[in-house]
Amino acid sequence: MAKSKKLESQAAELYSSGLAIDSVAVELGVCYRTARKAIRNGGVQLRDPSSRLRGRTKPNNKKKGKK
């Protein structure tokens, strides 16, 4: 197996298991951009980073009036 194909399969497997792109990069000893490219070339669709925030609301930080 070619080195790039091995990197792609490892990156795709790690990302699919739930690791973030930056964690995959650290694990494989490559930069973020290389890890991201390897994951995509490995056939894995990247997760939407804002999807984890859907359905959540901001905490109510309004100051209450003085008593």
N, C-alpha and C positions, 0 to 999 in steps of 0.2 A: 504494500500500500504506500502510495506517495506521501511524503511528509505533510503536504498541505491537506490532503484528504483525511489523514489521521487527525490533524488539528481540527478540521471541520467536524468530524464525527465526535471527537471528544468535547468540543465546545457545544455542539448541539445537544449532546447527552447531558452535560452539566446544566445547561440553560433549561432544558426540558424538565430536569429534576427540581427546578425551582430557584436555582441560583440567579442572582442579578448579573448583568453583563460585566460590571466591574469586578465581581467576585470570580467570574469565569476567567477574566483576564489575569487576575492574581494567581489563580490556581494553575493556569497554563504558562505563566511567565511571559505574557505578551501584553501589548498596550491595549487600551480600551477599543480603539478603532479596529485593530486586527481581530480581537475577540468578536466584536459585533459583525464584522464581515464574514468571519468563519461560521458563526451561528446561522446567518442568512444563507450562506453557500451550502451549509449542511442541511438545508431544507426546512428549517424551523422558522415559523412566523414569530416575529418579535412581539412581545406583550405591549399593550398600550400602557404607558407609565401612569396616566391619569385614571385608569380604570379602577385602581385600588382605592381611589378617593370618592368614587361615585356612591351616593347614598349617605355620605357622612355630612354632618352639618358643622358649622363653626361653633365653637363654644360661645356662650352668651357672656360677653365681656363688658356689658353695659354696667356703668357704675350706678349703684342704688343711691337714692336721695338720702340726705342726712336726716337723722331722727332727732 
